[in-house]
Amino acid sequence: MEVYEKIRFLRESKDWSQEDMAGKLNMSVSGYSKIERGETKVALSKLKKVSEILGIDVMELMSLGEKNIYFVNIGDSNNGNIISSPAELALENQKQKLIIELKDKEIAMQTREIAYLKKINELLQAEKKQ
């Protein structure tokens, strides 16, 4: 995978548009899109900035070959998943999004349950005072 392909893949894995990246890099969208198409040479200083924004070491961004390895560590544990392809990384990203969505629904349900229990408690307190 070429550097420009990695940049595009990593940007897409974060659900960012080209406009988002261009803004973060203080450059035009057309200039940034040329980077992702491999139509322009990118200075090392710009690659460093891209890597910082994407949260990847510049050397990983520039590594050659198809043997890219990503280490995904979720939460506070030291246990992580070693992912060896962009497709696996995209699947892991999708999986984590679904987990977050499920947790958000669980939190909403528990919030409703707390509200119901508070109401029951208020009613019981009122009945107790009578």
OpenMM code with the backbone's topology and positions (N, CA, C; nanometers):
from openmm import Vec3, app, unit

residues = "MET GLU VAL TYR GLU LYS ILE ARG PHE LEU ARG GLU SER LYS ASP TRP SER GLN GLU ASP MET ALA GLY LYS LEU ASN MET SER VAL SER GLY TYR SER LYS ILE GLU ARG GLY GLU THR LYS VAL ALA LEU SER LYS LEU LYS LYS VAL SER GLU ILE LEU GLY ILE ASP VAL MET GLU LEU MET SER LEU GLY GLU LYS ASN ILE TYR PHE VAL ASN ILE GLY ASP SER ASN ASN GLY ASN ILE ILE SER SER PRO ALA GLU LEU ALA LEU GLU ASN GLN LYS GLN LYS LEU ILE ILE GLU LEU LYS ASP LYS GLU ILE ALA MET GLN THR ARG GLU ILE ALA TYR LEU LYS LYS ILE ASN GLU LEU LEU GLN ALA GLU LYS LYS GLN".split()
positions = [
    Vec3(0.0851, -0.1172, 0.0000),
    Vec3(0.0000, 0.0000, 0.0000),
    Vec3(0.0899, 0.1238, 0.0000),
    Vec3(0.0627, 0.2137, -0.0904),
    Vec3(0.1395, 0.3373, -0.1016),
    Vec3(0.1010, 0.4337, 0.0111),
    Vec3(0.1882, 0.5302, 0.0366),
    Vec3(0.1660, 0.6275, 0.1437),
    Vec3(0.0323, 0.6986, 0.1239),
    Vec3(0.0055, 0.7432, 0.0015),
    Vec3(-0.1201, 0.8161, -0.0221),
    Vec3(-0.2421, 0.7266, 0.0006),
    Vec3(-0.2292, 0.5976, -0.0277),
    Vec3(-0.3395, 0.5043, -0.0018),
    Vec3(-0.3613, 0.4863, 0.1483),
    Vec3(-0.2519, 0.4805, 0.2234),
    Vec3(-0.2616, 0.4693, 0.3692),
    Vec3(-0.3289, 0.5927, 0.4283),
    Vec3(-0.2900, 0.7092, 0.3775),
    Vec3(-0.3484, 0.8335, 0.4275),
    Vec3(-0.5001, 0.8306, 0.4057),
    Vec3(-0.5393, 0.7917, 0.2866),
    Vec3(-0.6835, 0.7863, 0.2569),
    Vec3(-0.7527, 0.6835, 0.3457),
    Vec3(-0.6943, 0.5657, 0.3574),
    Vec3(-0.7536, 0.4605, 0.4393),
    Vec3(-0.7708, 0.5059, 0.5847),
    Vec3(-0.6664, 0.5635, 0.6407),
    Vec3(-0.6723, 0.6072, 0.7807),
    Vec3(-0.7730, 0.7199, 0.7997),
    Vec3(-0.7793, 0.8116, 0.7037),
    Vec3(-0.8778, 0.9195, 0.7111),
    Vec3(-1.0190, 0.8612, 0.7086),
    Vec3(-1.0438, 0.7704, 0.6170),
    Vec3(-1.1768, 0.7094, 0.6056),
    Vec3(-1.2112, 0.6271, 0.7290),
    Vec3(-1.1113, 0.5615, 0.7889),
    Vec3(-1.1379, 0.4810, 0.9087),
    Vec3(-1.1808, 0.5684, 1.0263),
    Vec3(-1.1482, 0.6974, 1.0200),
    Vec3(-1.1899, 0.7915, 1.1235),
    Vec3(-1.3198, 0.8632, 1.0853),
    Vec3(-1.3764, 0.8238, 0.9701),
    Vec3(-1.4989, 0.8867, 0.9192),
    Vec3(-1.4814, 1.0362, 0.8965),
    Vec3(-1.3635, 1.0767, 0.8521),
    Vec3(-1.3375, 1.2163, 0.8199),
    Vec3(-1.3465, 1.2348, 0.6692),
    Vec3(-1.3955, 1.3483, 0.6277),
    Vec3(-1.4000, 1.3819, 0.4859),
    Vec3(-1.2660, 1.4428, 0.4444),
    Vec3(-1.2478, 1.4550, 0.3138),
    Vec3(-1.1281, 1.5233, 0.2651),
    Vec3(-1.1292, 1.6693, 0.3109),
    Vec3(-1.2479, 1.7273, 0.3211),
    Vec3(-1.2601, 1.8654, 0.3688),
    Vec3(-1.2093, 1.8764, 0.5126),
    Vec3(-1.2442, 1.7759, 0.5956),
    Vec3(-1.1976, 1.7746, 0.7346),
    Vec3(-1.0445, 1.7744, 0.7394),
    Vec3(-0.9840, 1.6848, 0.6627),
    Vec3(-0.8375, 1.6739, 0.6640),
    Vec3(-0.7727, 1.7995, 0.6089),
    Vec3(-0.8269, 1.8529, 0.5009),
    Vec3(-0.7703, 1.9743, 0.4431),
    Vec3(-0.7743, 2.0873, 0.5461),
    Vec3(-0.8836, 2.0974, 0.6186),
    Vec3(-0.8946, 2.1997, 0.7224),
    Vec3(-0.7920, 2.1805, 0.8321),
    Vec3(-0.7730, 2.0567, 0.8753),
    Vec3(-0.6766, 2.0277, 0.9813),
    Vec3(-0.5335, 2.0587, 0.9365),
    Vec3(-0.5103, 2.0473, 0.8056),
    Vec3(-0.3774, 2.0727, 0.7507),
    Vec3(-0.3607, 2.2162, 0.7004),
    Vec3(-0.4659, 2.2963, 0.7128),
    Vec3(-0.4642, 2.4349, 0.6627),
    Vec3(-0.4264, 2.4408, 0.5149),
    Vec3(-0.4934, 2.3575, 0.4353),
    Vec3(-0.4682, 2.3589, 0.2922),
    Vec3(-0.6004, 2.3462, 0.2182),
    Vec3(-0.5982, 2.3657, 0.0896),
    Vec3(-0.7202, 2.3558, 0.0100),
    Vec3(-0.7605, 2.2100, -0.0055),
    Vec3(-0.8887, 2.1895, -0.0300),
    Vec3(-0.9390, 2.0533, -0.0501),
    Vec3(-0.8782, 1.9938, -0.1761),
    Vec3(-0.8663, 2.0746, -0.2815),
    Vec3(-0.8080, 2.0210, -0.4055),
    Vec3(-0.6614, 1.9831, -0.3856),
    Vec3(-0.5887, 2.0629, -0.3081),
    Vec3(-0.4491, 2.0290, -0.2787),
    Vec3(-0.4380, 1.9001, -0.1990),
    Vec3(-0.5269, 1.8870, -0.0998),
    Vec3(-0.5247, 1.7646, -0.0194),
    Vec3(-0.5651, 1.6433, -0.1038),
    Vec3(-0.6673, 1.6580, -0.1875),
    Vec3(-0.7122, 1.5431, -0.2673),
    Vec3(-0.6024, 1.4949, -0.3617),
    Vec3(-0.5154, 1.5862, -0.4057),
    Vec3(-0.4021, 1.5448, -0.4896),
    Vec3(-0.3068, 1.4553, -0.4107),
    Vec3(-0.2933, 1.4826, -0.2809),
    Vec3(-0.2088, 1.3968, -0.1966),
    Vec3(-0.2672, 1.2568, -0.1940),
    Vec3(-0.3980, 1.2453, -0.1713),
    Vec3(-0.4613, 1.1136, -0.1626),
    Vec3(-0.4630, 1.0389, -0.2955),
    Vec3(-0.4548, 1.1108, -0.4047),
    Vec3(-0.4502, 1.0459, -0.5363),
    Vec3(-0.3066, 1.0162, -0.5789),
    Vec3(-0.2102, 1.0599, -0.4995),
    Vec3(-0.0705, 1.0362, -0.5331),
    Vec3(-0.0222, 1.1227, -0.6481),
    Vec3(-0.0877, 1.2356, -0.6706),
    Vec3(-0.0535, 1.3220, -0.7828),
    Vec3(0.0492, 1.4288, -0.7480),
    Vec3(0.0884, 1.4357, -0.6230),
    Vec3(0.1850, 1.5373, -0.5813),
    Vec3(0.2835, 1.4773, -0.4821),
    Vec3(0.4047, 1.5284, -0.4834),
    Vec3(0.5032, 1.4864, -0.3843),
    Vec3(0.4762, 1.5631, -0.2567),
    Vec3(0.4864, 1.4944, -0.1455),
    Vec3(0.4556, 1.5551, -0.0164),
    Vec3(0.5851, 1.5715, 0.0621),
    Vec3(0.6080, 1.6923, 0.1091),
    Vec3(0.7271, 1.7197, 0.1896),
    Vec3(0.7180, 1.6430, 0.3210),
    Vec3(0.8334, 1.6074, 0.3752),
    Vec3(0.8382, 1.5327, 0.5009),
    Vec3(0.7663, 1.6083, 0.6124),
    Vec3(0.7812, 1.7405, 0.6140),
    Vec3(0.7136, 1.8187, 0.7185),
    Vec3(0.5622, 1.8038, 0.7088),
    Vec3(0.5089, 1.7955, 0.5871),
    Vec3(0.3639, 1.7770, 0.5683),
    Vec3(0.3238, 1.6352, 0.6085),
    Vec3(0.4085, 1.5365, 0.5760),
    Vec3(0.3803, 1.3987, 0.6166),
    Vec3(0.3783, 1.3857, 0.7684),
    Vec3(0.4689, 1.4569, 0.8357),
    Vec3(0.4705, 1.4540, 0.9822),
    Vec3(0.3400, 1.5095, 1.0371),
    Vec3(0.2934, 1.6192, 0.9796),
    Vec3(0.1679, 1.6802, 1.0238),
    Vec3(0.0505, 1.5851, 0.9980),
    Vec3(0.0478, 1.5217, 0.8806),
    Vec3(-0.0575, 1.4247, 0.8470),
    Vec3(-0.0572, 1.3107, 0.9474),
    Vec3(0.0616, 1.2584, 0.9774),
    Vec3(0.0714, 1.1456, 1.0706),
    Vec3(0.0250, 1.1846, 1.2103),
    Vec3(0.0566, 1.3064, 1.2538),
    Vec3(0.0106, 1.3535, 1.3851),
    Vec3(-0.1424, 1.3596, 1.3886),
    Vec3(-0.2004, 1.4161, 1.2848),
    Vec3(-0.3463, 1.4294, 1.2778),
    Vec3(-0.4127, 1.2923, 1.2777),
    Vec3(-0.3533, 1.1972, 1.2061),
    Vec3(-0.4108, 1.0625, 1.1963),
    Vec3(-0.3754, 0.9739, 1.3152),
    Vec3(-0.2868, 1.0217, 1.4015),
    Vec3(-0.2505, 0.9447, 1.5201),
    Vec3(-0.1639, 0.8244, 1.4900),
    Vec3(-0.0741, 0.8397, 1.3951),
    Vec3(0.0144, 0.7297, 1.3565),
    Vec3(0.1563, 0.7852, 1.3462),
    Vec3(0.2546, 0.7031, 1.3761),
    Vec3(0.3933, 0.7449, 1.3635),
    Vec3(0.4257, 0.7640, 1.2164),
    Vec3(0.5018, 0.8672, 1.1852),
    Vec3(0.5349, 0.8969, 1.0463),
    Vec3(0.6083, 0.7808, 0.9804),
    Vec3(0.6883, 0.7074, 1.0565),
    Vec3(0.7588, 0.5919, 0.9992),
    Vec3(0.6614, 0.4798, 0.9615),
    Vec3(0.5551, 0.4618, 1.0405),
    Vec3(0.4535, 0.3623, 1.0045),
    Vec3(0.3819, 0.4048, 0.8771),
    Vec3(0.3568, 0.5340, 0.8667),
    Vec3(0.2894, 0.5857, 0.7483),
    Vec3(0.3740, 0.5621, 0.6235),
    Vec3(0.5047, 0.5734, 0.6385),
    Vec3(0.5944, 0.5619, 0.5237),
    Vec3(0.6461, 0.4200, 0.5016),
    Vec3(0.6118, 0.3249, 0.5881),
    Vec3(0.6643, 0.1895, 0.5715),
    Vec3(0.6177, 0.1293, 0.4400),
    Vec3(0.7008, 0.0427, 0.3856),
    Vec3(0.6731, -0.0168, 0.2559),
    Vec3(0.6161, -0.1563, 0.2706),
    Vec3(0.5498, -0.2024, 0.1683),
    Vec3(0.5012, -0.3389, 0.1646),
    Vec3(0.3621, -0.3536, 0.2216),
    Vec3(0.3096, -0.4723, 0.2103),
    Vec3(0.1730, -0.5034, 0.2532),
    Vec3(0.1666, -0.5570, 0.3952),
    Vec3(0.2786, -0.5651, 0.4639),
    Vec3(0.2827, -0.6246, 0.5969),
    Vec3(0.2610, -0.5212, 0.7067),
    Vec3(0.1640, -0.4346, 0.6869),
    Vec3(0.1328, -0.3354, 0.7895),
    Vec3(0.0637, -0.4043, 0.9061),
    Vec3(0.1026, -0.3679, 1.0267),
    Vec3(0.0419, -0.4253, 1.1464),
    Vec3(-0.0069, -0.3118, 1.2331),
    Vec3(-0.1315, -0.3228, 1.2761),
    Vec3(-0.1899, -0.2239, 1.3651),
    Vec3(-0.2168, -0.2916, 1.4981),
    Vec3(-0.1878, -0.2230, 1.6060),
    Vec3(-0.2163, -0.2750, 1.7389),
    Vec3(-0.3293, -0.1914, 1.7952),
    Vec3(-0.4437, -0.2551, 1.8149),
    Vec3(-0.5612, -0.1851, 1.8643),
    Vec3(-0.5798, -0.2199, 2.0103),
    Vec3(-0.5707, -0.1194, 2.0964),
    Vec3(-0.5868, -0.1383, 2.2396),
    Vec3(-0.7094, -0.0614, 2.2830),
    Vec3(-0.8094, -0.1335, 2.3307),
    Vec3(-0.9349, -0.0728, 2.3714),
    Vec3(-0.9400, -0.0677, 2.5237),
    Vec3(-0.9721, 0.0503, 2.5774),
    Vec3(-0.9874, 0.0636, 2.7214),
    Vec3(-0.8551, 0.0786, 2.7922),
    Vec3(-0.8573, 0.0475, 2.9224),
    Vec3(-0.7394, 0.0669, 3.0062),
    Vec3(-0.6521, -0.0586, 3.0180),
    Vec3(-0.6945, -0.1673, 2.9572),
    Vec3(-0.6186, -0.2919, 2.9731),
    Vec3(-0.4957, -0.2911, 2.8835),
    Vec3(-0.4054, -0.3817, 2.9122),
    Vec3(-0.2866, -0.3978, 2.8282),
    Vec3(-0.3095, -0.5005, 2.7189),
    Vec3(-0.4302, -0.5534, 2.7127),
    Vec3(-0.4625, -0.6525, 2.6103),
    Vec3(-0.5112, -0.5806, 2.4860),
    Vec3(-0.4585, -0.6146, 2.3730),
    Vec3(-0.4994, -0.5520, 2.2488),
    Vec3(-0.5112, -0.6549, 2.1401),
    Vec3(-0.5564, -0.6105, 2.0255),
    Vec3(-0.5703, -0.6985, 1.9108),
    Vec3(-0.4670, -0.6595, 1.8065),
    Vec3(-0.3980, -0.7572, 1.7543),
    Vec3(-0.3051, -0.7303, 1.6452),
    Vec3(-0.3822, -0.7515, 1.5163),
    Vec3(-0.3842, -0.6484, 1.4348),
    Vec3(-0.4597, -0.6513, 1.3103),
    Vec3(-0.3598, -0.6325, 1.1975),
    Vec3(-0.3634, -0.7225, 1.1023),
    Vec3(-0.2568, -0.7211, 1.0014),
    Vec3(-0.2990, -0.6698, 0.8646),
    Vec3(-0.4217, -0.6219, 0.8498),
    Vec3(-0.4597, -0.5691, 0.7191),
    Vec3(-0.5569, -0.4536, 0.7355),
    Vec3(-0.5606, -0.3663, 0.6375),
    Vec3(-0.6560, -0.2559, 0.6433),
    Vec3(-0.8006, -0.3038, 0.6514),
    Vec3(-0.8311, -0.4154, 0.5862),
    Vec3(-0.9678, -0.4681, 0.5916),
    Vec3(-1.0032, -0.5106, 0.7340),
    Vec3(-0.9099, -0.5759, 0.8017),
    Vec3(-0.9332, -0.6152, 0.9407),
    Vec3(-0.9484, -0.4926, 1.0296),
    Vec3(-0.8696, -0.3889, 1.0030),
    Vec3(-0.8791, -0.2658, 1.0804),
    Vec3(-1.0157, -0.2004, 1.0615),
    Vec3(-1.0643, -0.2001, 0.9383),
    Vec3(-1.1963, -0.1428, 0.9106),
    Vec3(-1.3047, -0.2221, 0.9831),
    Vec3(-1.2924, -0.3551, 0.9843),
    Vec3(-1.3894, -0.4380, 1.0562),
    Vec3(-1.3837, -0.4130, 1.2065),
    Vec3(-1.2643, -0.3989, 1.2600),
    Vec3(-1.2484, -0.3700, 1.4035),
    Vec3(-1.3098, -0.2344, 1.4367),
    Vec3(-1.2898, -0.1383, 1.3484),
    Vec3(-1.3470, -0.0051, 1.3672),
    Vec3(-1.5003, -0.0137, 1.3686),
    Vec3(-1.5563, -0.0880, 1.2756),
    Vec3(-1.7019, -0.1053, 1.2687),
    Vec3(-1.7528, -0.1767, 1.3948),
    Vec3(-1.6806, -0.2782, 1.4384),
    Vec3(-1.7185, -0.3519, 1.5588),
    Vec3(-1.7210, -0.2592, 1.6800),
    Vec3(-1.6179, -0.1757, 1.6947),
    Vec3(-1.6115, -0.0841, 1.8083),
    Vec3(-1.7234, 0.0191, 1.8034),
    Vec3(-1.7601, 0.0640, 1.6835),
    Vec3(-1.8718, 0.1576, 1.6695),
    Vec3(-2.0025, 0.0922, 1.7152),
    Vec3(-2.0221, -0.0347, 1.6790),
    Vec3(-2.1426, -0.1056, 1.7217),
    Vec3(-2.1454, -0.1253, 1.8731),
    Vec3(-2.0313, -0.1535, 1.9315),
    Vec3(-2.0229, -0.1686, 2.0766),
    Vec3(-2.0587, -0.0369, 2.1447),
    Vec3(-2.0076, 0.0726, 2.0930),
    Vec3(-2.0390, 0.2041, 2.1504),
    Vec3(-2.1878, 0.2331, 2.1380),
    Vec3(-2.2440, 0.2026, 2.0227),
    Vec3(-2.3882, 0.2242, 2.0019),
    Vec3(-2.4696, 0.1427, 2.1024),
    Vec3(-2.4301, 0.0178, 2.1230),
    Vec3(-2.4991, -0.0683, 2.2195),
    Vec3(-2.4862, -0.0125, 2.3609),
    Vec3(-2.3667, 0.0325, 2.3978),
    Vec3(-2.3451, 0.0904, 2.5313),
    Vec3(-2.4298, 0.2163, 2.5495),
    Vec3(-2.4385, 0.2987, 2.4452),
    Vec3(-2.5200, 0.4205, 2.4530),
    Vec3(-2.6673, 0.3856, 2.4763),
    Vec3(-2.7160, 0.2823, 2.4081),
    Vec3(-2.8550, 0.2394, 2.4284),
    Vec3(-2.8752, 0.1860, 2.5698),
    Vec3(-2.7773, 0.1122, 2.6192),
    Vec3(-2.7839, 0.0586, 2.7550),
    Vec3(-2.7871, 0.1725, 2.8576),
    Vec3(-2.7060, 0.2738, 2.8362),
    Vec3(-2.7038, 0.3901, 2.9265),
    Vec3(-2.8386, 0.4614, 2.9243),
    Vec3(-2.8962, 0.4782, 2.8053),
    Vec3(-3.0266, 0.5440, 2.7942),
    Vec3(-3.1335, 0.4639, 2.8679),
    Vec3(-3.1304, 0.3320, 2.8542),
    Vec3(-3.2275, 0.2464, 2.9219),
    Vec3(-3.2100, 0.2570, 3.0742),
    Vec3(-3.0880, 0.2560, 3.1219),
    Vec3(-3.0636, 0.2665, 3.2658),
    Vec3(-3.1018, 0.4044, 3.3189),
    Vec3(-3.0848, 0.5067, 3.2394),
    Vec3(-3.1256, 0.6416, 3.2787),
    Vec3(-3.2771, 0.6474, 3.2959),
    Vec3(-3.3504, 0.5859, 3.2028),
    Vec3(-3.4973, 0.5800, 3.2160),
    Vec3(-3.5373, 0.5017, 3.3400),
    Vec3(-3.4685, 0.3907, 3.3645),
    Vec3(-3.4985, 0.3089, 3.4813),
    Vec3(-3.4754, 0.3871, 3.6113),
    Vec3(-3.3690, 0.4638, 3.6158),
    Vec3(-3.3407, 0.5468, 3.7341),
    Vec3(-3.4523, 0.6487, 3.7541),
    Vec3(-3.4990, 0.7097, 3.6458),
    Vec3(-3.6074, 0.8081, 3.6557),
    Vec3(-3.7341, 0.7416, 3.7106),
    Vec3(-3.7662, 0.6208, 3.6628),
    Vec3(-3.8839, 0.5488, 3.7129),
    Vec3(-3.8688, 0.5164, 3.8616),
    Vec3(-3.7506, 0.4703, 3.9000),
    Vec3(-3.7279, 0.4361, 4.0402),
    Vec3(-3.7367, 0.5597, 4.1302),
    Vec3(-3.6884, 0.6724, 4.0825),
    Vec3(-3.7003, 0.7958, 4.1597),
    Vec3(-3.8471, 0.8330, 4.1777),
    Vec3(-3.9253, 0.8176, 4.0721),
    Vec3(-4.0681, 0.8485, 4.0803),
    Vec3(-4.1368, 0.7550, 4.1792),
    Vec3(-4.1044, 0.6274, 4.1741),
    Vec3(-4.1621, 0.5305, 4.2689),
    Vec3(-4.1231, 0.5682, 4.4109),
    Vec3(-3.9974, 0.6053, 4.4313),
    Vec3(-3.9491, 0.6457, 4.5628),
    Vec3(-4.0257, 0.7689, 4.6133),
    Vec3(-4.0472, 0.8665, 4.5261),
    Vec3(-4.1237, 0.9859, 4.5637),
    Vec3(-4.2650, 0.9494, 4.6064),
    Vec3(-4.3276, 0.8600, 4.5309),
    Vec3(-4.4642, 0.8181, 4.5640),
    Vec3(-4.4688, 0.7453, 4.6981),
    Vec3(-4.3704, 0.6592, 4.7208),
    Vec3(-4.3652, 0.5865, 4.8470),
    Vec3(-4.3407, 0.6813, 4.9651),
    Vec3(-4.2548, 0.7803, 4.9444),
    Vec3(-4.2275, 0.8794, 5.0490),
    Vec3(-4.3537, 0.9616, 5.0804),
    Vec3(-4.4248, 1.0000, 4.9749),
    Vec3(-4.5484, 1.0762, 4.9933),
    Vec3(-4.6533, 0.9933, 5.0682),
    Vec3(-4.6626, 0.8652, 5.0317),
    Vec3(-4.7596, 0.7759, 5.0970),
    Vec3(-4.7239, 0.7536, 5.2436),
    Vec3(-4.5956, 0.7458, 5.2712),
    Vec3(-4.5448, 0.7239, 5.4065),
    Vec3(-4.5781, 0.8452, 5.4965),
    Vec3(-4.5743, 0.9662, 5.4409),
    Vec3(-4.6029, 1.0868, 5.5177),
    Vec3(-4.7523, 1.0998, 5.5509),
    Vec3(-4.8381, 1.0345, 5.4759),
    Vec3(-4.9827, 1.0460, 5.5000),
    Vec3(-5.0268, 0.9579, 5.6090),
] * unit.nanometer
topology = app.Topology()
chain = topology.addChain("A")
for resn in residues:
    res = topology.addResidue(resn, chain)
    for name in ("N", "CA", "C"):
        topology.addAtom(name, app.Element.getBySymbol(name[0]), res)
